[in-house]
């Protein structure tokens, strides 16, 4: 996550790959607030950088919906907006 945040200011393509890796690494982890928060952040940032890098609307919607569901489960209304 730190690498993805750091690189995001200068290289959106690498940031997208890094956030995808964060999501991939977390996929096998049992749910918990910290894990779910990081998954939510990863999905949100995949949408954020993905549109710049040309992912389709259909693909972006998958990540958006996952981030939204995680935000609702976490009670994070600020992230749900």
Biopython code that builds the backbone (N, CA, C, O; Angstrom):
import numpy as np
from Bio.PDB.StructureBuilder import StructureBuilder

atoms = [
    (1, "UNK", "N", (0.831, -1.183, 0.000)),
    (1, "UNK", "CA", (0.000, 0.000, 0.000)),
    (1, "UNK", "C", (0.876, 1.247, 0.000)),
    (1, "UNK", "O", (0.611, 2.194, -0.741)),
    (2, "UNK", "N", (1.893, 1.251, 0.807)),
    (2, "UNK", "CA", (2.776, 2.430, 0.848)),
    (2, "UNK", "C", (3.411, 2.706, -0.506)),
    (2, "UNK", "O", (3.502, 3.855, -0.939)),
    (3, "UNK", "N", (3.850, 1.642, -1.171)),
    (3, "UNK", "CA", (4.461, 1.807, -2.490)),
    (3, "UNK", "C", (3.444, 2.344, -3.487)),
    (3, "UNK", "O", (3.771, 3.205, -4.304)),
    (4, "UNK", "N", (2.219, 1.844, -3.428)),
    (4, "UNK", "CA", (1.169, 2.289, -4.352)),
    (4, "UNK", "C", (0.852, 3.763, -4.138)),
    (4, "UNK", "O", (0.675, 4.510, -5.100)),
    (5, "UNK", "N", (0.780, 4.181, -2.887)),
    (5, "UNK", "CA", (0.497, 5.598, -2.587)),
    (5, "UNK", "C", (1.658, 6.461, -3.078)),
    (5, "UNK", "O", (1.447, 7.499, -3.704)),
    (6, "UNK", "N", (2.877, 6.025, -2.791)),
    (6, "UNK", "CA", (4.053, 6.809, -3.158)),
    (6, "UNK", "C", (4.177, 6.958, -4.672)),
    (6, "UNK", "O", (4.406, 8.061, -5.169)),
    (7, "UNK", "N", (4.030, 5.871, -5.397)),
    (7, "UNK", "CA", (4.213, 5.896, -6.851)),
    (7, "UNK", "C", (3.038, 6.571, -7.562)),
    (7, "UNK", "O", (3.185, 7.040, -8.691)),
    (8, "UNK", "N", (1.881, 6.623, -6.911)),
    (8, "UNK", "CA", (0.673, 7.161, -7.539)),
    (8, "UNK", "C", (0.787, 8.587, -8.024)),
    (8, "UNK", "O", (0.130, 8.970, -8.992)),
    (9, "UNK", "N", (1.612, 9.377, -7.364)),
    (9, "UNK", "CA", (1.753, 10.779, -7.765)),
    (9, "UNK", "C", (2.492, 10.936, -9.091)),
    (9, "UNK", "O", (2.335, 11.944, -9.779)),
    (10, "UNK", "N", (3.294, 9.939, -9.444)),
    (10, "UNK", "CA", (4.137, 10.082, -10.635)),
    (10, "UNK", "C", (3.905, 9.057, -11.732)),
    (10, "UNK", "O", (4.247, 9.299, -12.889)),
    (11, "UNK", "N", (3.333, 7.927, -11.386)),
    (11, "UNK", "CA", (3.206, 6.850, -12.372)),
    (11, "UNK", "C", (1.877, 6.117, -12.168)),
    (11, "UNK", "O", (1.838, 5.097, -11.479)),
    (12, "UNK", "N", (0.796, 6.620, -12.753)),
    (12, "UNK", "CA", (-0.514, 5.999, -12.532)),
    (12, "UNK", "C", (-0.586, 4.543, -12.984)),
    (12, "UNK", "O", (-1.318, 3.751, -12.390)),
    (13, "UNK", "N", (0.150, 4.183, -14.010)),
    (13, "UNK", "CA", (0.132, 2.802, -14.486)),
    (13, "UNK", "C", (0.724, 1.860, -13.433)),
    (13, "UNK", "O", (0.153, 0.810, -13.140)),
    (14, "UNK", "N", (1.864, 2.245, -12.871)),
    (14, "UNK", "CA", (2.485, 1.434, -11.826)),
    (14, "UNK", "C", (1.633, 1.440, -10.555)),
    (14, "UNK", "O", (1.540, 0.425, -9.864)),
    (15, "UNK", "N", (1.017, 2.570, -10.249)),
    (15, "UNK", "CA", (0.140, 2.642, -9.078)),
    (15, "UNK", "C", (-1.026, 1.668, -9.226)),
    (15, "UNK", "O", (-1.398, 0.989, -8.269)),
    (16, "UNK", "N", (-1.596, 1.603, -10.417)),
    (16, "UNK", "CA", (-2.692, 0.665, -10.669)),
    (16, "UNK", "C", (-2.222, -0.772, -10.446)),
    (16, "UNK", "O", (-2.905, -1.553, -9.784)),
    (17, "UNK", "N", (-1.075, -1.116, -10.989)),
    (17, "UNK", "CA", (-0.534, -2.464, -10.788)),
    (17, "UNK", "C", (-0.279, -2.743, -9.308)),
    (17, "UNK", "O", (-0.533, -3.847, -8.827)),
    (18, "UNK", "N", (0.221, -1.746, -8.595)),
    (18, "UNK", "CA", (0.499, -1.926, -7.171)),
    (18, "UNK", "C", (-0.787, -2.134, -6.378)),
    (18, "UNK", "O", (-0.835, -3.006, -5.510)),
    (19, "UNK", "N", (-1.825, -1.356, -6.657)),
    (19, "UNK", "CA", (-3.099, -1.526, -5.949)),
    (19, "UNK", "C", (-3.729, -2.871, -6.291)),
    (19, "UNK", "O", (-4.360, -3.494, -5.438)),
    (20, "UNK", "N", (-3.561, -3.324, -7.535)),
    (20, "UNK", "CA", (-4.073, -4.648, -7.902)),
    (20, "UNK", "C", (-3.350, -5.725, -7.093)),
    (20, "UNK", "O", (-3.960, -6.702, -6.658)),
    (21, "UNK", "N", (-2.053, -5.538, -6.900)),
    (21, "UNK", "CA", (-1.271, -6.501, -6.116)),
    (21, "UNK", "C", (-1.719, -6.481, -4.656)),
    (21, "UNK", "O", (-1.822, -7.536, -4.029)),
    (22, "UNK", "N", (-1.986, -5.297, -4.108)),
    (22, "UNK", "CA", (-2.490, -5.193, -2.732)),
    (22, "UNK", "C", (-3.780, -5.998, -2.617)),
    (22, "UNK", "O", (-3.938, -6.797, -1.695)),
    (23, "UNK", "N", (-4.689, -5.788, -3.544)),
    (23, "UNK", "CA", (-5.971, -6.512, -3.509)),
    (23, "UNK", "C", (-5.750, -8.015, -3.616)),
    (23, "UNK", "O", (-6.377, -8.792, -2.897)),
    (24, "UNK", "N", (-4.861, -8.423, -4.511)),
    (24, "UNK", "CA", (-4.568, -9.840, -4.692)),
    (24, "UNK", "C", (-4.007, -10.455, -3.399)),
    (24, "UNK", "O", (-4.431, -11.535, -2.989)),
    (25, "UNK", "N", (-3.066, -9.771, -2.770)),
    (25, "UNK", "CA", (-2.457, -10.280, -1.549)),
    (25, "UNK", "C", (-3.461, -10.398, -0.406)),
    (25, "UNK", "O", (-3.338, -11.275, 0.449)),
    (26, "UNK", "N", (-4.445, -9.519, -0.396)),
    (26, "UNK", "CA", (-5.443, -9.530, 0.676)),
    (26, "UNK", "C", (-6.573, -10.515, 0.423)),
    (26, "UNK", "O", (-7.332, -10.832, 1.339)),
    (27, "UNK", "N", (-6.696, -11.001, -0.799)),
    (27, "UNK", "CA", (-7.845, -11.835, -1.146)),
    (27, "UNK", "C", (-7.925, -13.123, -0.334)),
    (27, "UNK", "O", (-9.023, -13.624, -0.089)),
    (28, "UNK", "N", (-6.806, -13.662, 0.082)),
    (28, "UNK", "CA", (-6.823, -14.904, 0.843)),
    (28, "UNK", "C", (-6.849, -14.708, 2.347)),
    (28, "UNK", "O", (-6.840, -15.680, 3.103)),
    (29, "UNK", "N", (-6.882, -13.469, 2.781)),
    (29, "UNK", "CA", (-6.853, -13.179, 4.214)),
    (29, "UNK", "C", (-8.256, -13.241, 4.812)),
    (29, "UNK", "O", (-9.230, -12.879, 4.152)),
    (30, "UNK", "N", (-8.361, -13.699, 6.057)),
    (30, "UNK", "CA", (-9.680, -13.710, 6.693)),
    (30, "UNK", "C", (-10.157, -12.276, 6.940)),
    (30, "UNK", "O", (-9.347, -11.385, 7.195)),
    (31, "UNK", "N", (-11.461, -12.060, 6.864)),
    (31, "UNK", "CA", (-11.986, -10.707, 7.073)),
    (31, "UNK", "C", (-11.650, -10.181, 8.473)),
    (31, "UNK", "O", (-11.712, -10.911, 9.462)),
    (32, "UNK", "N", (-11.301, -8.925, 8.523)),
    (32, "UNK", "CA", (-11.103, -8.183, 9.771)),
    (32, "UNK", "C", (-11.175, -6.710, 9.398)),
    (32, "UNK", "O", (-11.062, -6.367, 8.222)),
    (33, "UNK", "N", (-11.358, -5.848, 10.367)),
    (33, "UNK", "CA", (-11.454, -4.419, 10.040)),
    (33, "UNK", "C", (-10.225, -3.913, 9.288)),
    (33, "UNK", "O", (-10.376, -3.251, 8.261)),
    (34, "UNK", "N", (-9.003, -4.206, 9.770)),
    (34, "UNK", "CA", (-7.843, -3.693, 9.023)),
    (34, "UNK", "C", (-7.732, -4.268, 7.608)),
    (34, "UNK", "O", (-7.421, -3.540, 6.665)),
    (35, "UNK", "N", (-7.982, -5.552, 7.460)),
    (35, "UNK", "CA", (-7.899, -6.191, 6.135)),
    (35, "UNK", "C", (-8.988, -5.638, 5.225)),
    (35, "UNK", "O", (-8.722, -5.290, 4.075)),
    (36, "UNK", "N", (-10.201, -5.559, 5.731)),
    (36, "UNK", "CA", (-11.308, -5.050, 4.914)),
    (36, "UNK", "C", (-11.096, -3.592, 4.531)),
    (36, "UNK", "O", (-11.457, -3.178, 3.429)),
    (37, "UNK", "N", (-10.511, -2.809, 5.440)),
    (37, "UNK", "CA", (-10.224, -1.407, 5.120)),
    (37, "UNK", "C", (-9.208, -1.328, 3.980)),
    (37, "UNK", "O", (-9.395, -0.560, 3.036)),
    (38, "UNK", "N", (-8.147, -2.107, 4.060)),
    (38, "UNK", "CA", (-7.150, -2.103, 2.991)),
    (38, "UNK", "C", (-7.742, -2.593, 1.671)),
    (38, "UNK", "O", (-7.416, -2.059, 0.611)),
    (39, "UNK", "N", (-8.603, -3.598, 1.728)),
    (39, "UNK", "CA", (-9.273, -4.068, 0.499)),
    (39, "UNK", "C", (-10.144, -2.965, -0.088)),
    (39, "UNK", "O", (-10.163, -2.757, -1.301)),
    (40, "UNK", "N", (-10.867, -2.258, 0.784)),
    (40, "UNK", "CA", (-11.709, -1.153, 0.330)),
    (40, "UNK", "C", (-10.852, -0.085, -0.345)),
    (40, "UNK", "O", (-11.193, 0.406, -1.421)),
    (41, "UNK", "N", (-9.735, 0.269, 0.296)),
    (41, "UNK", "CA", (-8.842, 1.277, -0.278)),
    (41, "UNK", "C", (-8.287, 0.810, -1.625)),
    (41, "UNK", "O", (-8.233, 1.580, -2.584)),
    (42, "UNK", "N", (-7.877, -0.452, -1.686)),
    (42, "UNK", "CA", (-7.318, -0.974, -2.935)),
    (42, "UNK", "C", (-8.345, -0.901, -4.058)),
    (42, "UNK", "O", (-8.036, -0.449, -5.161)),
    (43, "UNK", "N", (-9.556, -1.344, -3.777)),
    (43, "UNK", "CA", (-10.596, -1.315, -4.815)),
    (43, "UNK", "C", (-10.892, 0.112, -5.257)),
    (43, "UNK", "O", (-11.037, 0.381, -6.449)),
    (44, "UNK", "N", (-10.979, 1.016, -4.306)),
    (44, "UNK", "CA", (-11.234, 2.422, -4.649)),
    (44, "UNK", "C", (-10.123, 3.015, -5.493)),
    (44, "UNK", "O", (-10.384, 3.757, -6.440)),
    (45, "UNK", "N", (-8.890, 2.691, -5.154)),
    (45, "UNK", "CA", (-7.769, 3.224, -5.915)),
    (45, "UNK", "C", (-7.626, 2.544, -7.283)),
    (45, "UNK", "O", (-7.137, 3.155, -8.234)),
    (46, "UNK", "N", (-8.045, 1.309, -7.376)),
    (46, "UNK", "CA", (-8.065, 0.652, -8.687)),
    (46, "UNK", "C", (-9.029, 1.398, -9.609)),
    (46, "UNK", "O", (-8.721, 1.618, -10.780)),
    (47, "UNK", "N", (-10.183, 1.783, -9.091)),
    (47, "UNK", "CA", (-11.123, 2.582, -9.889)),
    (47, "UNK", "C", (-10.491, 3.932, -10.221)),
    (47, "UNK", "O", (-10.554, 4.388, -11.363)),
    (48, "UNK", "N", (-9.883, 4.567, -9.221)),
    (48, "UNK", "CA", (-9.280, 5.888, -9.400)),
    (48, "UNK", "C", (-8.203, 5.885, -10.484)),
    (48, "UNK", "O", (-8.217, 6.731, -11.377)),
    (49, "UNK", "N", (-7.282, 4.945, -10.407)),
    (49, "UNK", "CA", (-6.209, 4.903, -11.402)),
    (49, "UNK", "C", (-6.627, 4.171, -12.672)),
    (49, "UNK", "O", (-6.091, 4.430, -13.749)),
    (50, "UNK", "N", (-7.571, 3.270, -12.544)),
    (50, "UNK", "CA", (-8.005, 2.489, -13.686)),
    (50, "UNK", "C", (-8.618, 3.322, -14.793)),
    (50, "UNK", "O", (-8.355, 3.071, -15.969)),
    (51, "UNK", "N", (-9.432, 4.310, -14.441)),
    (51, "UNK", "CA", (-10.051, 5.107, -15.499)),
    (51, "UNK", "C", (-8.990, 5.862, -16.286)),
    (51, "UNK", "O", (-9.150, 6.088, -17.486)),
    (52, "UNK", "N", (-7.899, 6.257, -15.614)),
    (52, "UNK", "CA", (-6.807, 6.956, -16.309)),
    (52, "UNK", "C", (-6.052, 6.019, -17.248)),
    (52, "UNK", "O", (-5.506, 6.432, -18.271)),
    (53, "UNK", "N", (-6.043, 4.749, -16.865)),
    (53, "UNK", "CA", (-5.284, 3.767, -17.630)),
    (53, "UNK", "C", (-6.149, 2.988, -18.609)),
    (53, "UNK", "O", (-5.648, 2.105, -19.305)),
    (54, "UNK", "N", (-7.439, 3.298, -18.675)),
    (54, "UNK", "CA", (-8.293, 2.736, -19.707)),
    (54, "UNK", "C", (-9.016, 1.445, -19.370)),
    (54, "UNK", "O", (-9.395, 0.708, -20.281)),
    (55, "UNK", "N", (-9.225, 1.139, -18.071)),
    (55, "UNK", "CA", (-10.022, -0.063, -17.804)),
    (55, "UNK", "C", (-11.463, 0.222, -18.210)),
    (55, "UNK", "O", (-11.912, 1.368, -18.196)),
    (56, "UNK", "N", (-12.158, -0.811, -18.564)),
    (56, "UNK", "CA", (-13.535, -0.637, -19.030)),
    (56, "UNK", "C", (-14.451, -0.250, -17.870)),
    (56, "UNK", "O", (-14.134, -0.484, -16.704)),
    (57, "UNK", "N", (-15.573, 0.335, -18.209)),
    (57, "UNK", "CA", (-16.572, 0.703, -17.194)),
    (57, "UNK", "C", (-17.083, -0.542, -16.474)),
    (57, "UNK", "O", (-17.357, -0.503, -15.274)),
    (58, "UNK", "N", (-17.210, -1.639, -17.205)),
    (58, "UNK", "CA", (-17.689, -2.877, -16.602)),
    (58, "UNK", "C", (-16.698, -3.390, -15.551)),
    (58, "UNK", "O", (-17.101, -3.828, -14.473)),
    (59, "UNK", "N", (-15.407, -3.334, -15.869)),
    (59, "UNK", "CA", (-14.389, -3.754, -14.909)),
    (59, "UNK", "C", (-14.340, -2.802, -13.714)),
    (59, "UNK", "O", (-14.233, -3.240, -12.569)),
    (60, "UNK", "N", (-14.417, -1.517, -13.982)),
    (60, "UNK", "CA", (-14.390, -0.527, -12.900)),
    (60, "UNK", "C", (-15.569, -0.740, -11.956)),
    (60, "UNK", "O", (-15.429, -0.584, -10.743)),
    (61, "UNK", "N", (-16.712, -1.089, -12.497)),
    (61, "UNK", "CA", (-17.908, -1.294, -11.673)),
    (61, "UNK", "C", (-17.706, -2.432, -10.672)),
    (61, "UNK", "O", (-18.196, -2.355, -9.545)),
    (62, "UNK", "N", (-17.001, -3.470, -11.062)),
    (62, "UNK", "CA", (-16.728, -4.591, -10.152)),
    (62, "UNK", "C", (-15.963, -4.100, -8.929)),
    (62, "UNK", "O", (-16.327, -4.418, -7.797)),
    (63, "UNK", "N", (-14.909, -3.329, -9.154)),
    (63, "UNK", "CA", (-14.105, -2.801, -8.048)),
    (63, "UNK", "C", (-14.881, -1.771, -7.235)),
    (63, "UNK", "O", (-14.777, -1.730, -6.009)),
    (64, "UNK", "N", (-15.658, -0.943, -7.924)),
    (64, "UNK", "CA", (-16.466, 0.060, -7.236)),
    (64, "UNK", "C", (-17.465, -0.606, -6.290)),
    (64, "UNK", "O", (-17.607, -0.199, -5.137)),
    (65, "UNK", "N", (-18.149, -1.624, -6.786)),
    (65, "UNK", "CA", (-19.149, -2.306, -5.963)),
    (65, "UNK", "C", (-18.502, -3.002, -4.765)),
    (65, "UNK", "O", (-19.059, -3.005, -3.667)),
    (66, "UNK", "N", (-17.332, -3.588, -4.981)),
    (66, "UNK", "CA", (-16.632, -4.232, -3.868)),
    (66, "UNK", "C", (-16.246, -3.196, -2.817)),
    (66, "UNK", "O", (-16.432, -3.422, -1.622)),
    (67, "UNK", "N", (-15.715, -2.071, -3.257)),
    (67, "UNK", "CA", (-15.339, -1.014, -2.321)),
    (67, "UNK", "C", (-16.563, -0.496, -1.568)),
    (67, "UNK", "O", (-16.497, -0.249, -0.364)),
    (68, "UNK", "N", (-17.672, -0.334, -2.275)),
    (68, "UNK", "CA", (-18.900, 0.156, -1.645)),
    (68, "UNK", "C", (-19.406, -0.816, -0.585)),
    (68, "UNK", "O", (-19.782, -0.404, 0.512)),
    (69, "UNK", "N", (-19.415, -2.112, -0.915)),
    (69, "UNK", "CA", (-19.880, -3.113, 0.051)),
    (69, "UNK", "C", (-18.975, -3.160, 1.279)),
    (69, "UNK", "O", (-19.460, -3.296, 2.402)),
    (70, "UNK", "N", (-17.681, -3.049, 1.074)),
    (70, "UNK", "CA", (-16.749, -3.032, 2.202)),
    (70, "UNK", "C", (-16.947, -1.786, 3.053)),
    (70, "UNK", "O", (-16.903, -1.856, 4.282)),
    (71, "UNK", "N", (-17.164, -0.647, 2.405)),
    (71, "UNK", "CA", (-17.400, 0.596, 3.148)),
    (71, "UNK", "C", (-18.661, 0.486, 3.991)),
    (71, "UNK", "O", (-18.674, 0.904, 5.149)),
    (72, "UNK", "N", (-19.706, -0.067, 3.426)),
    (72, "UNK", "CA", (-20.949, -0.248, 4.187)),
    (72, "UNK", "C", (-20.742, -1.196, 5.358)),
    (72, "UNK", "O", (-21.219, -0.930, 6.462)),
    (73, "UNK", "N", (-20.041, -2.291, 5.130)),
    (73, "UNK", "CA", (-19.786, -3.261, 6.197)),
    (73, "UNK", "C", (-18.934, -2.666, 7.308)),
    (73, "UNK", "O", (-19.104, -2.999, 8.481)),
    (74, "UNK", "N", (-18.021, -1.785, 6.930)),
    (74, "UNK", "CA", (-17.151, -1.138, 7.917)),
    (74, "UNK", "C", (-17.835, 0.044, 8.595)),
    (74, "UNK", "O", (-17.322, 0.575, 9.580)),
    (75, "UNK", "N", (-18.993, 0.461, 8.074)),
    (75, "UNK", "CA", (-19.672, 1.638, 8.612)),
    (75, "UNK", "C", (-18.948, 2.912, 8.243)),
    (75, "UNK", "O", (-19.071, 3.919, 8.940)),
    (76, "UNK", "N", (-18.195, 2.886, 7.159)),
    (76, "UNK", "CA", (-17.406, 4.042, 6.710)),
    (76, "UNK", "C", (-18.233, 4.826, 5.690)),
    (76, "UNK", "O", (-18.084, 4.652, 4.480)),
    (77, "UNK", "N", (-19.089, 5.674, 6.198)),
    (77, "UNK", "CA", (-19.985, 6.426, 5.302)),
    (77, "UNK", "C", (-19.223, 7.442, 4.463)),
    (77, "UNK", "O", (-19.650, 7.763, 3.354)),
    (78, "UNK", "N", (-18.116, 7.949, 4.962)),
    (78, "UNK", "CA", (-17.333, 8.897, 4.184)),
    (78, "UNK", "C", (-16.788, 8.212, 2.927)),
    (78, "UNK", "O", (-16.811, 8.799, 1.845)),
    (79, "UNK", "N", (-16.302, 6.982, 3.061)),
    (79, "UNK", "CA", (-15.784, 6.253, 1.905)),
    (79, "UNK", "C", (-16.898, 5.818, 0.965)),
    (79, "UNK", "O", (-16.650, 5.584, -0.218)),
    (80, "UNK", "N", (-18.116, 5.708, 1.470)),
    (80, "UNK", "CA", (-19.238, 5.254, 0.660)),
    (80, "UNK", "C", (-19.788, 6.354, -0.236)),
    (80, "UNK", "O", (-20.691, 6.082, -1.029)),
    (81, "UNK", "N", (-19.303, 7.544, -0.152)),
    (81, "UNK", "CA", (-19.812, 8.650, -0.982)),
    (81, "UNK", "C", (-19.033, 8.788, -2.247)),
    (81, "UNK", "O", (-19.325, 9.666, -3.059)),
]
sb = StructureBuilder()
sb.init_structure("model")
sb.init_model(0)
sb.init_chain("A")
sb.init_seg("    ")
for serial, (resi, resn, name, xyz) in enumerate(atoms, 1):
    if name == "N":
        sb.init_residue(resn, " ", resi, " ")
    sb.init_atom(name, np.array(xyz, "f"), 0.0, 1.0, " ", f" {name:<3s}", serial, name[0])
structure = sb.get_structure()
